[in-house]
Amino acid sequence: MKKPNIILITTDQQRFDTIQALGNDVIYTPHLNWLTDEGVTYTKAYADCPICVASRTSIMTGIRGYVSGLSSNGNHSKIMTENKTLPKVLTENGYQTRAIGKMHFEPARANYGFEHMELPMDYYRMMQRNYNNGVPKQHGVGENEVEPVISTVEETKSLTYWIVDRSIEFLETRDETRPFFLWTSFPKPHPPLDPCFNYWNLYETDDMPDPVYGDWSEDFENMPKGFMQTTFLLNNVNRLSPKQIRAVKRAYYACITQIDYTLGLLFARLRELGLDDNTYIIFTSDHGDMQGDHHMGAKMTFFEGSAHVPMIIKAPTGSDLYKETKGVRCDNVVELSYLYNTILSVAGVENNSEKSEKIDLTDYFKTKENREFYGVCKDATEIYCVMCDNFKYTYSKAFGQQLLFNMQNDPMEKQNLADKEEYREIVEKYRNILIQHAKKYNPEIINETGDLISEQGVEKNENSRKWPGFHSIKFEKLDVLH
């Protein structure tokens, strides 16, 4: 039997609720809508560490961050060399493997099993040699700042377009004697939020949904600041007015729509080349973006805007699985680390990694199982999370603050149950679940009495250090340009 081709499409920092077909009645996403109509959508997909390097390492190795020890944007080279990466296994089993777009590897040019990679830094090098095409990213807005700005190049000269154009070039010039694995990886909608002007013009600020606030977060002065450290570090969204936050969301949506429309070119070429009958298309993001919810920006927390991501798998049109999964919604809690085993499974390749998760998403949608979720992120501050039986418990080491939400009744985390007397036993139950996980994977958060450590005396507030992400287009030490 002919082995299937696989296209993994990832965005960077795209939250779960940014697809029109899944309920967002403001955003334009016709091609992501098409994927949801044609494939199975995992409505509860999460990152176990919602930050770039950790999530990408989980996809590449199938190993959760708290198992590998990488729960931050730290150096992952040891993990990637000591474990067989997804492209390495596929290459060894006859696949032609290509990466195009943001990988965020360390070092940046390490291929970790890919036969060939084309990175954003290659796009910027090309643009520097061809000034007649314009100069991208000359607006000065940093890689973490959220203030909206317009792209300094036109659409067909943008990085988003280049990634799709190079992906199409690969499809047209590939080795047709081998199946292929193509990772098309968009750096957007990660800041800077600089859509091309025509996409900015699609939206009006008055149409943008307002940020979400809860009984625990509406009063900024008195909300638990232990969960605010990422916002203070990266962008201080909390300083923006409601009008300004609507403009931020306008630019964010415009970047997503630019990706979506450009994907239409890739999907069209896939069909024209006769590849849709035998090609899996997998779409997800490495983590989300708080977009002003609860006064927060960026990622690194386990609130829905940050850790909950879109995930869709479209089976080859000529397969029985396509008929079985067309338009299906799966409400099981799933994780990015499951993609490793899933991709190997559809490729007919044995997963010999002892540390990786063994869930196959192309079969898992048939079950009603809800697995226990455990997450750890150690950037800015240490934040922990457990989810099971419709409850989410999250804990910040800074100030030892805790929150509990009933996700079935309160999907946007507006009501904190942790301070309510009638939920005291439930809070203790989930705190103990987290403690048991931490004893196994993160004993450093456990004190001598067996409880969770808190840093009551550590100053963590708006006066913390700032990292707005200043990078010029000549910065090539890391593949972090968006």
N, C-alpha and C positions, 0 to 999 in steps of 0.2 A: 504494500500500500504506500502511496506517495505521501511523504511527510508534509504536514502543513507549514505554511509560512506564518510568522508571528510579527505583528507590529505593536509595540508597546508605546503608547503616547502618554507623556506626562506633562503636566503644567507645574508651575512653581507657585505655591501659596494661593491656590484656588479653593475656597471653602465649599462645603457640600451643597449649599442652597443657591447655586448660581447657574442652574439649568432650567430653562423655561418649561420644558415638558414635565419637570418634577415639582412645579408649583411656583416658580418665580415669574410673576406676570409683568415684570418690567424689563428683564434682560432679553436680548436677542441671541439665541443659540440654535439655529436651525439644524446644524450638523451634529451637535451633541444630542439634540432631540431625536434625530434620525438614529443615532446609536442606541438610545433608550428604546426606541420602537423596534429595533432590529435585534437587540441583544438582551442580556439579563443585567439589571441594575441592582447593585448592592447598596441598599439605602442606609446602612449603618456601618460604613467602612471608616476605620480609624488608624491614625499613626500612633504607634506605641511611644514614640518620642517625636513630637511635632516640630521638627527643625530639619533643615536641608540634608546635611551630611548623614545624620543618623537614619533618616527615612530612606535615603538612597542606598545606604549600606544594608539596610534590612531587605530591600528589593534585590540587591545584588547577591546576597548570601542566604536569604531566608531566615536569618537569625535576628530575633528581637534585640533592641538596643540594650536592655537590662541584662540579657544573657551574654551578649558579646562584650559588654562593658562600655559600649559607646552610647552614651545618653546625652550627647552634646554635639556641637559642631567641631569636635576635636579631630585629631589626625587618625584616620581609619586605615592607614596603609598596612599595619600589622594584621588587622582582621581580614583585609581583602587579599593578602598574600598567604595567610595561613589556612584560609577556607576556599573551596572551589567556587568561584563566582559563577553566576548564571551564564554570562557569555562564554566563559572558559569551558564549562561543561557542554554547552551547545556547539561551540567550535570543535571540540574534541569528538563530537558525535555527528560531524558532517554538515553543520549549519554554517552559512555565510553570515557573519555577525558584523553589524555596523551601528555605531552610535553617532547621532547628529544632534547637536544642541548642548545644553548645559548638563554636565555630568557631576561637577563639583568633587572631582577626585583629588586625592593628595598622594603624590605630586600630580599636577594637572594633566600632564601628558602620559601618565601611566595608563595603559589600556586595560589592564586587569581582565584580559581574555578576549576583548574585542579585536577583530582583525584590523579594523580601521576606525578612527574617530575623527569627526570634524566638530570643533568646539566654537563657542562664541568668540573666543580670542582670534580664531581664524577669520571670522567675519570682520572683526574690528581691524585686523591687519590688512585685509582686502580693501576695506573702506578707506584706510589711511593712504593706500597706494592709488586710490581713484577718487581724488577730491571732487571731481566733477559730479559724483553721485551724491554730494553732500557729506557732512560730517555728523555722525550720530552722537547722541548723548552729550550735546554741547549746551545743555540748559543749566548744568551745575547742581541739579537736585541729586542728592545722595541715594545710595542703594537701599537705605532703610527709611528714608523720609517719605511721608505719604502725601505731602502737598501736591496737588495735580499740576501737570505741565504737559505741553504738547511736544510730540516728537520733532526733532530737528532734521529728520529726513522724511521723504514721502513713503507711501505704503510699500511699493515694490522695492524700495531700498532698505527696508526695515529688517531687523534681526528676525522677527517673527516670519516674514516672507522668506528670508534666506534659508531658514531651517526647513520649511516646507519645500522650497525649490531644490535644496540639496537632497532631501528625502526622495523626491520624485526622480532626481537624477540617478540616485541609487537604484530605484525600481527599474529604470530604463536601461541601466548598464550593468546590472548584477550578473553573476554567474548563474545561468539558467539551469545548470546541471545539479544545483544544490538548493535545498530549501534555505530560507533566510530568516534571521531575527534582526529586526530593525527597531532601535530605540530612538524615537523622535521626541526630543525633550525640549520643551519651551521654557525659557527663563521667566516669562510673564505668567500671571499678573503680579509677580514680585515687584516691589518698587525698584526704581522710580516709576511712578504711574504716569507714563508718557505715551499715551496712544497717539496714533496718527490723527490728524485733525478731522478727517472724514468720519472716523469712529466716535470721536468726542462729540461731533455734531448730531449723532443719532439719538442722544439722550438729553433730557432736560433735568436740571437739578431738582425741580419740584416733584418729579416722578419718583425720586429715590426713596426707598423705605427708610424710616428712621431707625437709629440704633436701638438695640434692646437693652432695657434696664430692668433690674429686679428689686425686690424689697431689701436686698443686701447691698445693692450697688447704686441705687438712684442718688443717694446722698454721697457725693464723691469724698467729702471731707472725713466721713465716718466709715467708709467701706473698708474691707480688709485689704490693706496695702501690700500684704505678702504676695498677692497675685498680680500686682501692678509693676513688678520690677522690669519685665521685658518692655513694657510701654515706656517707662522712665528711661530705659537704656537706649531704645531705638528711635522713638518718634514723638513721644508726648502728645498722642492723639487727644488726651484728656484736656489739653489747652484749647482745642478747636471748638468753635461754635457749632450749633446744629446745622447752620447753613454751610459752613466749611466742610463738615463731615459729609453732607450730601454731595458736595463737589468731589470729595475724595472717592466716594462710592461711584459717582459718575465716571471718573477716570478708570477706576477698577473694573467696572462693567465694560467700559469701552475696550480695555486691553483684552478681556476675555472674549468679547465679540470679534475682535480682530483675529485672535487665534482661531475661533470657530469658523469664521468666513473663509480664512485661508486654508483650513483643513478641508474645505470643500474641494479645493484643487487636488489635494492628495487623494481623497476618496474617489474623485472622478477619474483620475489617472489609474488608480488601482483597478477600477472596473474596466476601463478601456484596454488595459493590458491583459485582461482576462484573469486577474489574480484574485478577485473577490471570492471565487468558488472554493479556494483552498487557503484562505488567509484569515487568521484570527486577528481581530482588532481589540486591544485592551486599552482603556482610558482611565487615568486616575491622576491624582496630584500628591505631592510629597507631604503637604500639610495645608492648613487654611490660613485665614487672616481674620482677626477680630473685627476690623472695620468699625471701630468705635463702640461695639457692644460692651456694656458694663464699663464704659470709659477706657477700654483697652484697645491696643493696636497690635499688629504683627501676630506672633505665634508663641510657642514654648509653654503654653498652658493647655489644660485638658477641657476647656470650655468648647462648646460645639463649633464656634467660629474658627477655632485654632486647630483642633485635633480631628474633626469630622470632615472627611473628604469625599468627593465623588468617585465612584468606581463602576465601570461598565465593561462587560465582555461581550463582544459580538463574535459568534462562531462563524466558520466559513459557510457561505451561502449554500454550498453543495452538500453540507453535512446533515446528518440526522439531528445533531445537537442544535443546529440552527432552528429547526422546526420546534424543538422542545423548549428553547430559551427565548424565542422571539417575543419581546415585549414583557418579559417576566420581571417581577420585583421580588427581591430576596431581602427579608428584614432581619436576617441573622447578623449578629455583630461579627464583623470580619476585620482583618488587619492587612496592612501593606506587605508584611512579611510572608503572607500566604501566596503572593504572586510568584515567588521563586518556585515552589513546588508545583503550582498550577501550570506555569509555562513549561517546566520540564515534563509534566504529565501529558499535556497536549502534544508535545514534541515526541512522545514515546521514549523518553530518556529516564533512566532510573535515578532517583534522588538518593545519593549515598551519604549525604550530610547528616551526621548524628544530631547536630544542634539546630537544624532548620525545622520550621513548622511543616507538617506533612498534610495540611489541608489542600485539597484540590477544589478550587472554586467552581469548576465546571460540573462538579458533582454535588458539592456542598449545598447548593441552592435548593436541592430536593428535601433537605432535612429541616426540622423545626428546632434544631439545637441552638441554644444561646450560650456560647462559651464565656467564661469569666475573663474579663479584660483587666490587664495590669499595665500601667504606663509610668514612665519616669523621664523627666527632663531636667538636666542640671545646668542649663545655660541661664545666666542672669541670677537665678536662684534655683533651689531644688524644689520641684513640684511633683507630687505623686498622685496616682489615680487608681481606683478600682471601679469596675462596672460589672454588675450582674443583677439578674432578676429585676430589671427596669430601674435600678437605683445607680446613681453615680456619686461616689465619694471622692473628694479631692483635697489634698493637704499641702500646705506650703511650709517648708522648713523655716522661712523667714516669719518670725512672730508665732509660729506654731498654729497657724489659722486653718480651719477646716470648713468645708461646705458639703452639704448633702442635697441631692435633687432627685425627685421622682421623675424619671425621664418619660414615662408613659403619660403622666398627667401634665407635665411641665417641660416640654421638649426644648425650650429655649432658656431654661435655667433661671427663671424669674423668682422662684420661691425657695429660699434656703431653709431647709428643715433641721439643720444641725443645731440650731439654738432653741428649738421647740421641745418642751418637756415631754410631750406625748411621743416624740421620736427618739427619746434618749437611748432606748435599748437598740433601736435600729442603727443609730449612729455608732454605738459601741460595737455592734456586729460588723459593720463595714470597716471601722477603724481596725478591728482585730484581723479582718481579712487582709487589709493592707499590711499590717504588722507581720503576719505570717509570710506573705510574699517577700517583704523586705528582709526578714531574717534569712531567707534563702538567697536572694539576689542583691540586696543592698543593705547589709548589716551595719554599714556606716551611719545609717539614719536611726538606728536603735540605740537607746541609752542603757545605762547599767541596770535600770529597773525593768527593762524590756518594753518600754514605751517609745514613742517617736520623739526624736530630738527636735527642739525648737531653738531658734537663735533670737531670744528676746532682746539681747543687748546689742545686736548688730544693727547699725544704722542702714536701713534700706528704704530710701524715699526718693523724692524728686531731685535731691542733690547728689544722687548716685552718678557714677561716670556715664558719659554719653558716647554712643557710637552710631552716628547718622549714616555711616557707610560711604564716606568720600572715596571714590575711585575715579581716576581718569581712564580714558580708553587705551592708555599705554601700559596699564597695570596688568602684568602677565604672570605674576607669581601664583595666583589662584584663578580658577575658572569661575569667577563670581560676577562677571559683568552681565547685566540684564538689559 
